Amino acid sequence: MPDEDTEPEPDWEQIQASPEFTLLRRQVRAFVFPMAALFLGWYLLYVLLAAYAHGFMSIRLWGEVTVGLVMGLLQFVSTFLITWLYVRYATRRLDPLAGRIRADAELH
Amino acid sequence: MQLNPWALTGVVLVALATYYLGHRSSRSATTTHDFLVARRTVRSRRNAAAVSGEYLSAASFLGVAGIVLKEGADATWYPIGFTAGYLALMLFVAAPLRRSGAYTLPDFVEARLGSKGLRRFSTAFVMFIGILYMVPQLQGAGLTLASILPVPMWAGAVVVTVLVAVNVMAGGMRAITVVQAFQYWLKLFAISVPTFVLCLVFFSGGGPGGVRSLGAPAPPVFIADTKVSVQTDVTVKVTSETYFHAYGRIDDGPAGGVARWSPLVPHKVSEGTTLEFAAGTPVPVISDAPASNDAWLHPASGNLTDLLQTYSLIFALFLGTMGLPHVLVRFYTNPDGKAARRTTVHVLLLLGLFYLFPTMLGALSRMYVPQLLVTGNADAAVLMLPTAMLPGVPGQILAAVVAAGAFAAFLSSSSGLLVSVSGVVSTDLFPGRVKDFRLGTALVAVCPLALVFVLRTEDISLSIGMTFALAASTFSPLLLLGVWWRKLSWPGALAGMVVGGGLVLTALGISIASEYTGNWAPWYAVQPALITVPAAFLTTYLVSRLTRYGRPELVNDIMLRLHAPDPLGLMQDRAVARFGQAEDKARAARGRHRK
């Protein structure tokens, strides 16, 4: 990457106004906020159940393994799942769109 | 405690390896760029190991098992909270922050809001959070060293401080990246191997006293005659009539022989008292921990205060991670946003893998080292478990492995903290040359060490909770609103930090005072995030609304730069703007081309 002072400044205003950029921002938001809300809700539900639904959480599925234990492990699983989905989403949807915007910016 | 030559060897080996790796990689570190962000050329896998390495601090290595021992199986929400913080960091701030081209949090503040005053203010909070977070690391180091050597608690703190300061001064970020990546794998080894071996012992019915079911309704019992020395005043409760020998003061009276406790009332044990329990005696437990194994499997006792305190800590962990200076600074070492993303995926995998082990060790501790529930020293569980379950040399070797891993945890977390805080100090309080970085390191290293001598050792995991609360109430509104809300103004950000930070510090003061005078503090003083975080967000929002003049003029440009994905190449490094020397610039450019 060349130094900033030798490179002509891209036209910020124009990029910002382009429909592609608006779409890009909307797509980022459409993923990030619902996903965060979903995860937090699921996590707080687990803690809530652990505190108040003893009967439910201590149902034994097999041996020493209770519903509570399984839900705890699923919390880890859901964290991985969201991370994986985010990366996939970024590679498939966000990166190509950003590439298009860049190509446009270089034409001008 | 007894001298364990194996453990001593392990700790010395870790210290030597740390010093050697740091020394080797610091030879190539010459510029400010090296010292602050390792030239931004760290590959994503190594970076992920380094991130995890420094994130898995004393709280993870000792505290998670301790909290599982004390609070039970559902305490898995605690390690989950630590990983969830990363999720929030990844989704909301990682990429925009990397694109801002900042080196440090104050850098970001200035880039986003264009206020020098706010920058200085946030510098103060970065220092405060970093130092507050280093204290429990050093305390943990003291605890570890004192459990294997007949030395006072402060000795370990001094050793860690000196070792870390020498490494950081020699090579800054470049040196410690390698060291921290190494320490992650070391920690994983040091916690997984003992877990596998001890689980094997458990399932094959070995260990003194044989197998006891995890869900047995009876409280844990002492599996052998056990002598417990109480180091601080505690209140305990018993589930049935308990006979034992006591020497010292119990229930506000002198004791010097056989004593009896009834299950009806809680009992006080004064500092310096020795209790002797015969094998088979049910274990008295600290009065805030659930008493029987049955309650322990589905605890949280269903009372609202506990739930609120738990939610509060979850809030602090979820939002506080993004405000921790040593975590954020690691994201600036990625070559670009894509690498930052890859790094985060690896980090989450590595963290999840790691946390399974201390959780299992905590469950085993409940059965084999229940005396820790009497002394309240639950954080020592991981360290004491191997010798309690496996008598003789095998147990000592395992204990050595664990001690070495714990020591690695203190070293890597404190070096990460030290680098990030010294980076801020050297560029904000001094001119920002390599020489200043070294001076900053020395100054910063002394502060937490001094605090270790002043403050008393509390549960490691709780003081960490306070640090997270502080980060969540100061930097998290600033970062979240700064990245996602264009109407943020600098007076708004300032007001939010003052309110959030001020409230947390007040709570900290109150809870310390209450610990000295009988634990009267309500839950929102012990873990204030549930109140302080919304207060900080609300203040930031309202004041920003009222102070339209405080928005930066070029807010559109700035926001575009933050949100334009990296292939746009709109990123601007502070290196060029701030460290303008020709030599530095050329090196920086060369460094960036090496992928």
Interface residues (C-beta under 8 A of the other chain):
Chain A: M1 D3 E4 D5 P10 W12 E13 I15 Q16 F21 L24 R25 V28 V32 M35 A36 F39 L40 Y43 L44 Y46 V47 L48 A50 A51 Y52 H54 M57 S58 E64 T66 G68 L69 G72 L73 Q75 F76 T79 F80 I82 T83 W84 Y86 V87 A90 L94 D95 L97 A98 G99 I101 R102 A105
Chain B: A73 D74 T76 W77 I80 T83 A84 L87 A88 M90 L91 F92 S213 L214 G215 L297 H298 P299 A300 S301 G302 N303 D306 L307 T310 Y311 I314 F318 K338 R341 R342 T344 V345 L348 L349 G352 Y355 L356 N556 D557 L560 R561 H563 A564 P565 D566 P567 L568 G569 L570 M571 Q572 D573 V576 K585 A589 R592
